[in-house]
Amino acid sequence: MIAAIRIRGTTGINKDIADTLMMMRLNQISHATLIEENPSYTGMLQKAKDYITWGEIDAETLSQLITKRGRLPGDEHITDEYIAENTDYSSIEEFSSAVLDSKVNLADTKIKPVFRLHPPRKGYENTKTSFKEGGSLGYRGENINEIVRKMI
């Protein structure tokens, strides 16, 4: 499972890239979403690479993200009790492991697919260069967990 976070805004953006970001539900800066690994999503990530960052999220970070930033309709928080009542899992940690293994989907439990995050503590490195060049954009791999923890 891949976590994608929008870094840059919409000023001067190409319409095709704006449509791609809308399809991935990355409508505003500091919004994050979970994306499955398949060729169509990989192409979308590459198309929007100058506006987002992404990488493979781990179970611990995903459980923190769901606990602190996950929302239900009506802007209600997600609790272990809600997960136990509405899924086959007893805690958010078990549920997040199942989401990573693609056994269950967030939509099945009525969890909103977009996580609204804070800007990262200590700020972004650089919002105009890629991660490989010392910036914040593009593919980060396992390092996505660090920036997600800074943004929770």
JOBEL-V80262 format. One record per residue. N is the residue number from 1. RES is the residue in one letter. OMEGA is omega as a letter, one per 30 degrees, with the letter a starting at -180 (none if undefined). NEAR is the number of other C-alpha atoms within 10 Angstrom. Layout:
# JOBEL-V80262
N|RES|OMEGA|NEAR ; N|RES|OMEGA|NEAR
This chain:
# JOBEL-V80262
1|M|a|17 ; 2|I|l|19 ; 3|A|l|20 ; 4|A|a|26 ; 5|I|l|27 ; 6|R|a|23 ; 7|I|a|24 ; 8|R|a|18 ; 9|G|a|14 ; 10|T|a|13 ; 11|T|l|6 ; 12|G|a|7 ; 13|I|l|12 ; 14|N|a|10 ; 15|K|l|10 ; 16|D|l|11 ; 17|I|l|18 ; 18|A|l|18 ; 19|D|l|15 ; 20|T|l|18 ; 21|L|l|20 ; 22|M|l|12 ; 23|M|l|12 ; 24|M|l|20 ; 25|R|l|18 ; 26|L|a|24 ; 27|N|a|18 ; 28|Q|l|16 ; 29|I|l|18 ; 30|S|l|21 ; 31|H|l|20 ; 32|A|l|28 ; 33|T|l|18 ; 34|L|a|24 ; 35|I|l|18 ; 36|E|l|13 ; 37|E|l|11 ; 38|N|a|9 ; 39|P|a|9 ; 40|S|l|9 ; 41|Y|l|16 ; 42|T|l|13 ; 43|G|l|12 ; 44|M|l|16 ; 45|L|l|23 ; 46|Q|a|12 ; 47|K|a|15 ; 48|A|a|21 ; 49|K|l|18 ; 50|D|a|20 ; 51|Y|a|26 ; 52|I|l|27 ; 53|T|a|25 ; 54|W|l|26 ; 55|G|a|20 ; 56|E|a|20 ; 57|I|l|21 ; 58|D|a|17 ; 59|A|a|21 ; 60|E|l|13 ; 61|T|l|18 ; 62|L|l|24 ; 63|S|l|20 ; 64|Q|a|17 ; 65|L|l|20 ; 66|I|a|22 ; 67|T|a|18 ; 68|K|a|15 ; 69|R|l|18 ; 70|G|a|23 ; 71|R|l|20 ; 72|L|l|14 ; 73|P|a|9 ; 74|G|l|6 ; 75|D|l|10 ; 76|E|l|10 ; 77|H|l|15 ; 78|I|a|17 ; 79|T|l|15 ; 80|D|l|15 ; 81|E|l|11 ; 82|Y|l|15 ; 83|I|a|18 ; 84|A|a|14 ; 85|E|a|10 ; 86|N|l|12 ; 87|T|l|13 ; 88|D|a|11 ; 89|Y|a|15 ; 90|S|a|15 ; 91|S|l|16 ; 92|I|l|23 ; 93|E|l|20 ; 94|E|l|15 ; 95|F|a|25 ; 96|S|l|26 ; 97|S|l|17 ; 98|A|l|15 ; 99|V|l|18 ; 100|L|l|19 ; 101|D|a|12 ; 102|S|l|12 ; 103|K|a|10 ; 104|V|a|16 ; 105|N|l|17 ; 106|L|a|16 ; 107|A|l|9 ; 108|D|a|9 ; 109|T|l|13 ; 110|K|l|12 ; 111|I|a|19 ; 112|K|a|15 ; 113|P|a|18 ; 114|V|l|18 ; 115|F|l|22 ; 116|R|a|20 ; 117|L|l|20 ; 118|H|l|14 ; 119|P|a|17 ; 120|P|l|16 ; 121|R|a|11 ; 122|K|l|8 ; 123|G|l|12 ; 124|Y|l|13 ; 125|E|l|14 ; 126|N|a|14 ; 127|T|a|17 ; 128|K|l|13 ; 129|T|a|15 ; 130|S|a|20 ; 131|F|l|17 ; 132|K|a|11 ; 133|E|l|9 ; 134|G|a|11 ; 135|G|a|14 ; 136|S|a|25 ; 137|L|l|27 ; 138|G|a|23 ; 139|Y|l|20 ; 140|R|a|18 ; 141|G|a|14 ; 142|E|a|13 ; 143|N|l|14 ; 144|I|a|21 ; 145|N|l|21 ; 146|E|a|13 ; 147|I|l|18 ; 148|V|l|23 ; 149|R|l|15 ; 150|K|a|14 ; 151|M|l|20 ; 152|I|none|19
